[in-house]
């Protein structure tokens, strides 16, 4: 079944426990944590201490996306803090095979992320080793951006690559996902829907989470 992973990047951190509880009530499957350092992307969010706090708040798996320079230096800290999966950027990591292996050795699922301008074909030699591939459908760094339409093509290309390589990684999509484009993203082949502003900025967070949950569980036409 498709996975719904609300991103707390858009949550109200003055009441984070309640906000997470609201998406749990709506049927969220994972919690997505966007880690930004102000260098790899032009914004700063939070680090392992917040991930550790979120781990105490919820029993849902924590999907940790490292949008940071030198992620190898911090992978162990995030896994110790409670990350179920750790995703690193193809554009930042030099020795990607080693990084993916290290994440798995430390007991977490490992994923690779590609930015909107990075072709899917460039990750061909790593996908057989990963558990997750994240397609960024906005330029990373800020929430609330509009979905880049050619991301649908990239999702389909990733599905094709997965089939060609005979692997079973999950395909995540992050950025500009809303109730209007969810069905198109589902039909393109997305497995994990990362949704921030469209959920946490809604008037009724639980009801909106449930609406997204119902949308992604709709039979593909």
C-alpha positions in Angstrom: 0.0 0.0 0.0 1.2 3.6 -0.6 2.7 5.4 2.3 1.7 8.8 3.6 4.5 10.7 5.3 3.7 14.1 6.6 6.7 16.4 6.7 7.0 18.3 10.0 8.9 21.0 8.2 5.6 22.8 7.9 4.3 21.9 11.4 3.8 24.3 14.3 6.9 23.6 16.5 5.3 25.4 19.5 2.8 22.5 19.6 4.6 19.7 17.8 3.3 16.9 19.9 -0.3 17.8 19.2 0.4 18.3 15.5 1.9 14.9 15.2 -1.0 13.4 17.1 -3.4 15.0 14.6 -1.7 13.4 11.6 -1.6 10.1 13.4 -5.4 10.3 13.9 -5.7 10.9 10.1 -3.9 7.7 9.3 -0.3 8.9 8.6 2.1 6.0 8.1 5.5 7.7 8.6 6.8 11.1 9.8 9.2 12.8 7.5 12.0 15.0 8.9 13.7 17.5 6.6 17.2 18.4 7.9 18.7 21.5 6.4 22.0 23.2 7.3 21.9 26.5 5.5 24.8 25.4 3.3 23.6 22.6 1.0 20.2 24.4 0.9 19.5 28.0 1.8 17.6 27.3 5.0 18.2 25.9 8.5 15.8 23.5 10.3 16.7 21.2 13.1 19.1 18.4 14.1 19.3 15.1 16.0 17.9 16.5 19.2 14.5 17.3 17.5 14.5 13.9 15.8 15.0 12.3 19.2 12.1 14.4 20.6 9.9 13.3 17.8 10.8 9.7 18.4 9.5 10.1 22.0 6.3 11.6 20.7 5.3 9.0 18.1 5.7 5.3 17.3 5.6 6.0 13.6 8.8 5.4 11.6 10.9 8.5 11.1 12.1 9.1 7.6 15.1 11.5 7.8 16.1 13.5 4.7 19.6 15.0 5.1 19.8 18.2 3.0 23.2 19.0 4.5 26.9 19.1 3.6 29.0 16.2 4.6 26.1 14.0 5.8 28.5 11.1 6.6 29.6 13.1 9.6 26.1 13.1 11.1 24.4 9.8 10.0 25.2 7.9 13.2 23.8 10.8 15.3 20.5 10.7 13.4 20.1 7.0 13.6 20.9 7.0 17.3 18.2 9.7 17.6 15.6 7.3 16.2 15.7 7.6 12.4 14.1 4.5 10.7 15.4 5.6 7.3 18.1 8.0 6.3 18.2 9.6 2.8 21.2 11.4 1.4 21.6 13.5 -1.8 23.3 12.1 -4.9 24.6 15.6 -5.6 26.4 15.9 -2.2 27.8 12.5 -1.4 31.1 11.6 -3.1 31.4 7.9 -2.1 27.7 7.0 -2.3 28.1 3.2 -2.0 30.1 3.6 1.2 27.5 6.0 2.7 24.6 3.7 1.8 26.4 0.7 3.3 27.2 2.7 6.5 23.5 3.6 7.0 22.5 0.0 6.7 25.3 -1.2 9.0 23.9 1.2 11.6 20.5 -0.4 11.4 18.5 2.0 9.3 17.0 1.9 5.8 19.1 3.8 3.2 17.9 6.1 0.5 19.2 8.3 -2.2 17.7 11.7 -3.2 17.9 13.5 -6.6 17.1 17.2 -7.1 14.8 18.3 -10.0 17.7 19.0 -12.4 19.4 15.6 -11.8 18.6 12.9 -14.4 17.3 9.6 -13.1 19.9 7.7 -15.2 22.7 9.0 -13.0 21.5 6.8 -10.1 21.5 3.6 -12.1 24.6 2.2 -10.4 23.4 2.7 -6.8 19.7 1.7 -6.9 20.3 -2.0 -6.4 21.8 -1.1 -3.0 19.1 1.3 -1.7 15.8 0.9 0.0 14.4 4.2 -1.1 14.7 6.7 -3.9 13.4 10.2 -3.3 12.4 12.4 -6.3 12.5 16.0 -5.3 9.6 17.7 -7.1 10.6 21.2 -6.0 14.1 22.7 -5.5 15.0 21.8 -1.9 15.2 24.3 0.9 11.8 25.7 1.6 8.2 24.3 2.1 5.2 25.6 0.2 6.6 25.5 -3.3 4.7 24.4 -6.4 5.1 21.0 -7.9 7.5 20.8 -10.9 5.4 19.1 -13.5 8.2 17.1 -15.3 8.6 15.3 -12.0 5.9 13.0 -13.2 8.1 11.9 -16.0 11.0 11.3 -13.6 8.8 9.1 -11.4 7.9 7.0 -14.4 11.6 6.8 -15.4 12.4 5.6 -11.9 9.7 2.9 -12.0 11.2 1.8 -15.3 14.7 1.7 -13.8 13.5 -0.3 -10.8 12.0 -2.8 -13.2 15.1 -3.0 -15.4 17.3 -3.5 -12.4 14.9 -6.0 -10.8 15.0 -4.2 -7.4 12.3 -3.3 -4.9 13.2 0.1 -3.6 10.3 2.5 -2.7 9.8 5.7 -4.7 9.3 8.8 -2.6 8.1 12.1 -3.9 8.6 15.4 -2.0 7.5 18.9 -2.9 4.3 20.6 -3.9 2.2 17.5 -3.4 -1.5 18.5 -2.9 -5.0 17.1 -3.3 -5.1 18.2 -6.9 -2.0 16.4 -8.2 -2.0 13.4 -5.8 -3.8 11.0 -8.2 -1.4 11.9 -11.1 1.6 11.3 -8.8 0.1 8.0 -7.7 -0.5 6.8 -11.2 3.0 7.8 -12.2 4.3 5.2 -9.7 4.9 6.9 -6.3 5.0 4.7 -3.2 5.7 7.3 -0.5 3.9 10.7 -0.5 5.7 13.4 1.5 3.3 16.2 2.2 4.0 19.3 4.3 2.2 22.5 3.8 -0.9 20.9 2.3 -1.5 19.0 5.6 0.0 21.2 8.4 -1.4 24.5 7.0 -4.9 23.1 6.6 -7.7 24.2 8.8 -8.4 20.6 9.9 -5.1 18.7 9.9 -6.7 15.3 10.8 -9.4 15.6 8.2 -6.9 16.6 5.5 -4.6 13.8 6.4 -7.4 11.4 6.1 -8.4 12.9 2.7 -4.8 12.4 1.4 -4.8 8.8 2.9 -8.0 8.0 1.0 -6.6 9.5 -2.2 -3.4 7.5 -2.2 -5.2 4.3 -1.4 -7.4 4.8 -4.5 -7.0 2.1 -7.1 -4.8 3.1 -9.9 -6.7 3.6 -13.1 
